[in-house]
Amino acid sequence: MPHRILLCRSLHPAGMAVLQARTDLDIVALHDPPVEQFHQHLSSADAVLCWLERVDRAALAAAPRLKVVSRYGVGFDTVDIPACTERDIPVMVTNGANDLSVAEHAMMLMLAVARRAVEHDRHVKGGGWWSSMNPGMVDLAGRSVLVVGYGRIGSRVANYCRAFQMKVMVMDPGFHPARIAADGFIPARDFHAALAQADVVTLHCPLSPATHHLMDEAAFAALKPGAILVNTARGPIVSQPALVAALGAGRLQGVGLDVLEVEPSDAANPLFALPNVVVSPHNAASTEEGLARMARQAAQNILDVLDGRRDPAFMVNAELARQ
């Protein structure tokens, strides 16, 4: 009997090629299914490849045959990890597939805000040209950046910032300060003290209870006036009301966001009316190359688990690999 693979959206051809090379699979492709349809199809699925669909206890209850959850990306806040672990279901992510793409995107947002690229683009396309002898742009070189999260993406961004001749501070409780210092960066131990020194803050930490609303009213109050904030991690790491208030008070040079606290957002979002906010639709990883890498790895993760190979390098609940 073939393994039934449930795809929740269209998969990049590079990933489909990995799956279609097998003759023992029954592939069912949905297109951003509503919850009821998602649960209905889970009832016969041996594996699911999901994007932002929620795999919670209700979904697992509808999936008696499920053997693996594969995420198209590295985030897993939409998956109930303890519930999957109780069911002996590995949760797989595409570690290493999108690091470069997201890190480049973070730098793009940082530069776009520093150089007011979107504002100037709109001004010129609207028939304008130079409107002031002070266009409000700043250099990155010589400025201090606080990189929050020193995983695969954060460490890349730290190195990119160093190449821009920035003073790089790194904060991540998962890394010993000596390790960060050995890499040539400044370990930050006190978050609010580091915010007070930062001209730029770029977020690369996972969403967890400890990081939910990490950037809250107190954090924005501690942040150096005129700083730039970049978030390519998860939207709820930043409190949107606190961010709107800080922007309204003129405390920030600007903000670059690939993620929002509520996604997707409607046009009434107060952030969208502000000229110094640059937003992309949670697509930092979605370069042609990044999509191909994630698709291949997400597909291979499914095949490995179904074939009895649980690679802990790609497992969120890696303890299951040792059972």
C-alpha positions in Angstrom: 0.0 0.0 0.0 1.5 3.4 -1.0 2.3 6.0 1.6 -0.1 8.9 1.3 1.6 12.3 1.3 -0.5 15.4 2.0 0.9 18.7 0.6 -0.9 21.7 1.9 0.2 24.0 -1.0 1.9 23.6 -4.3 5.4 22.4 -3.8 8.4 23.8 -5.8 9.3 21.5 -8.7 12.6 20.7 -7.0 10.8 19.1 -4.1 8.2 17.4 -6.4 11.0 15.8 -8.3 12.3 14.2 -5.1 8.8 12.8 -4.3 8.0 11.8 -7.9 11.1 9.8 -8.2 9.5 7.2 -5.9 6.8 4.8 -7.0 5.4 4.0 -3.6 3.8 7.3 -2.9 0.2 8.6 -3.3 0.6 12.4 -3.3 -2.4 14.6 -2.5 -1.9 18.3 -3.1 -4.2 20.9 -1.6 -4.1 24.7 -1.9 -4.1 26.5 1.4 -6.9 24.4 2.8 -9.4 25.6 5.4 -9.2 23.7 8.7 -12.1 21.4 8.1 -10.6 20.2 4.7 -7.2 20.0 6.2 -8.4 17.7 9.0 -10.5 15.6 6.5 -7.5 14.8 4.4 -5.3 14.2 7.4 -7.5 11.2 8.2 -5.7 9.1 5.5 -2.3 10.8 5.5 0.9 9.0 6.5 2.9 12.3 6.1 2.0 16.0 5.9 4.1 18.8 4.4 2.8 22.0 5.9 3.5 25.7 5.5 1.6 27.7 8.2 -1.2 25.2 8.8 -1.7 24.4 12.5 -0.8 20.9 13.5 -2.4 20.9 17.0 -4.0 18.2 19.0 -7.2 18.5 17.0 -5.3 17.9 13.8 -3.5 15.0 15.3 -6.7 13.5 16.5 -7.9 13.5 12.9 -4.7 11.8 11.7 -4.5 8.2 13.0 -2.0 7.1 10.4 0.3 10.1 10.6 4.0 9.2 10.9 5.8 12.5 10.2 5.1 16.3 10.1 7.5 18.1 7.7 7.6 21.9 7.8 8.4 24.0 4.7 10.9 26.2 6.6 12.6 26.2 10.0 9.9 27.7 12.2 7.7 25.3 14.1 5.5 27.6 16.3 2.4 26.3 14.4 3.1 22.7 15.4 2.3 21.3 18.9 5.6 19.6 19.5 4.7 17.9 22.8 1.6 16.4 21.2 3.6 15.1 18.3 6.2 13.7 20.6 3.5 11.8 22.6 2.4 10.2 19.3 6.0 9.4 18.3 5.7 11.7 15.3 8.9 13.4 14.3 8.6 17.1 13.4 11.0 17.9 10.6 12.3 21.3 9.5 14.6 22.4 6.7 17.6 23.5 8.7 20.2 25.2 6.6 17.9 25.6 3.5 16.9 29.2 4.0 19.7 30.8 6.1 21.3 32.7 3.3 18.0 33.9 1.8 16.6 35.3 5.1 20.0 36.8 6.1 20.2 38.6 2.7 16.6 39.8 3.1 17.4 41.2 6.6 20.2 43.2 5.2 18.0 44.4 2.4 15.4 45.7 4.9 18.1 47.3 7.0 19.5 49.1 4.0 16.0 50.0 2.7 15.2 51.7 6.0 18.6 53.4 6.4 18.4 54.8 2.9 14.7 55.4 2.8 14.6 53.5 -0.4 10.9 52.9 -0.7 10.0 56.6 0.1 12.5 57.9 -2.5 11.2 55.4 -5.1 7.6 56.6 -4.6 8.7 60.2 -4.6 10.6 59.9 -7.9 7.9 57.8 -9.6 5.4 60.5 -8.5 7.2 63.1 -10.5 9.5 64.4 -7.8 13.2 64.6 -7.5 15.4 66.2 -4.8 13.0 67.6 -2.2 15.5 68.5 0.5 19.2 69.0 1.0 18.8 66.5 3.9 17.2 63.3 2.5 17.3 61.7 5.9 19.5 58.8 5.0 22.2 57.2 7.2 25.2 55.0 6.7 25.4 51.6 8.3 29.2 51.7 8.6 30.3 52.7 12.0 27.0 52.1 13.6 26.2 49.5 16.4 23.9 46.6 15.6 22.4 44.2 18.1 21.8 40.8 16.6 19.2 39.0 18.7 19.5 35.2 18.1 22.8 33.6 16.9 21.6 30.6 15.1 22.2 29.9 11.4 20.5 33.1 10.2 21.6 35.4 13.0 25.2 34.3 12.7 25.1 35.1 9.0 23.7 38.5 9.6 26.3 39.2 12.2 29.0 38.5 9.6 27.3 40.5 6.9 27.1 43.5 9.3 30.7 43.1 10.1 31.4 43.3 6.4 29.5 46.6 6.4 32.0 47.8 9.1 29.4 47.9 11.8 30.0 47.3 15.5 28.3 44.0 16.1 26.7 43.0 19.4 25.1 39.5 19.8 22.6 38.3 22.3 21.6 34.7 22.6 21.4 32.9 25.9 22.0 29.6 24.1 25.6 30.6 23.3 28.3 31.1 25.8 29.6 34.7 25.7 33.1 33.4 25.2 31.9 31.7 22.0 30.4 34.9 20.7 33.6 36.8 21.6 35.8 34.2 19.9 33.8 34.8 16.7 34.8 38.5 16.9 31.5 39.9 18.2 30.5 41.6 21.4 28.4 39.4 23.7 25.4 41.2 25.1 24.1 39.9 28.4 21.6 42.6 29.4 19.0 43.1 26.7 17.8 46.6 27.7 21.4 47.8 28.2 22.3 46.5 24.7 19.2 48.2 23.2 20.4 51.5 24.7 23.6 51.2 22.6 22.1 49.9 19.4 21.6 51.9 16.3 20.1 48.9 14.6 18.3 45.9 16.2 17.8 42.8 14.0 15.7 39.9 15.3 16.6 36.2 14.5 15.3 34.3 17.5 12.5 31.7 17.5 9.1 32.5 18.8 8.6 31.1 22.3 7.0 32.1 25.6 10.3 33.8 26.5 10.5 35.8 23.2 6.8 36.6 22.8 6.6 40.5 22.8 10.3 40.6 23.5 10.1 44.1 21.9 7.5 45.6 24.2 6.9 49.1 25.6 9.8 48.7 28.0 12.1 47.5 25.3 11.2 50.4 23.0 11.7 52.8 25.9 15.2 51.4 26.4 16.1 51.5 22.7 18.5 54.2 21.5 16.5 57.1 19.9 16.7 57.0 16.2 17.4 53.3 15.9 16.3 51.0 13.1 14.4 47.7 13.9 14.4 44.7 11.5 12.3 41.6 12.1 12.6 38.6 9.8 11.9 36.1 12.6 8.3 35.9 13.8 5.7 38.7 14.1 4.7 38.2 17.8 8.2 38.8 18.9 7.3 42.5 18.5 4.3 44.0 20.2 2.6 45.9 17.4 0.8 48.4 19.6 4.2 49.1 21.3 5.8 49.5 17.9 3.1 51.8 16.6 3.4 53.9 19.7 7.2 54.1 19.4 7.0 55.1 15.7 4.3 57.7 16.5 6.5 59.2 19.2 9.4 59.5 16.7 11.7 57.2 18.6 12.7 55.2 15.5 14.5 56.0 12.3 12.3 53.3 10.8 11.4 49.6 10.7 11.8 46.8 8.3 9.4 43.9 8.7 9.0 40.6 6.9 6.6 39.3 9.6 3.6 40.8 11.4 1.9 40.0 14.6 -1.2 39.0 12.7 -0.8 37.5 9.3 -2.0 38.2 6.7 -2.8 41.8 7.7 -5.6 44.0 6.3 -5.0 47.4 4.7 -6.2 49.2 7.9 -3.0 48.2 9.7 -1.7 51.4 11.2 1.9 50.4 10.3 1.0 50.7 6.6 0.3 54.4 6.8 3.8 55.2 8.0 6.4 56.2 5.5 9.3 54.8 7.5 8.0 51.3 7.7 9.1 48.8 5.0 7.1 45.6 4.8 7.4 42.3 2.9 4.9 39.5 3.0 6.8 36.9 5.1 8.7 35.9 2.0 12.3 36.4 3.1 13.2 32.8 2.4 11.4 32.7 -0.9 14.1 33.4 -3.4 14.1 30.9 -6.3 17.2 29.2 -4.8 15.7 29.2 -1.2 12.4 27.8 -2.3 14.2 25.0 -4.2 16.4 24.2 -1.2 13.5 24.1 1.3 11.4 22.0 -1.0 14.1 19.4 -1.6 14.9 19.1 2.1 11.2 19.1 3.2 10.5 16.3 0.8 13.6 14.3 1.7 12.7 14.6 5.4 9.4 12.9 4.7 11.1 10.1 2.8 13.8 9.6 5.4 11.2 9.1 8.2 9.0 6.8 6.2 12.1 4.7 5.3 13.0 4.4 8.9 15.8 7.0 9.0 15.2 9.8 11.6 17.9 12.4 11.1 18.2 14.4 14.3 19.8 17.3 12.4 16.4 18.1 11.0 14.2 17.1 13.9 12.6 19.5 16.3 11.8 16.7 18.8 15.2 15.1 18.2 14.8 12.9 21.3 12.6 10.6 19.2 15.7 9.7 17.0 17.2 8.0 20.0 14.3 5.7 20.6 
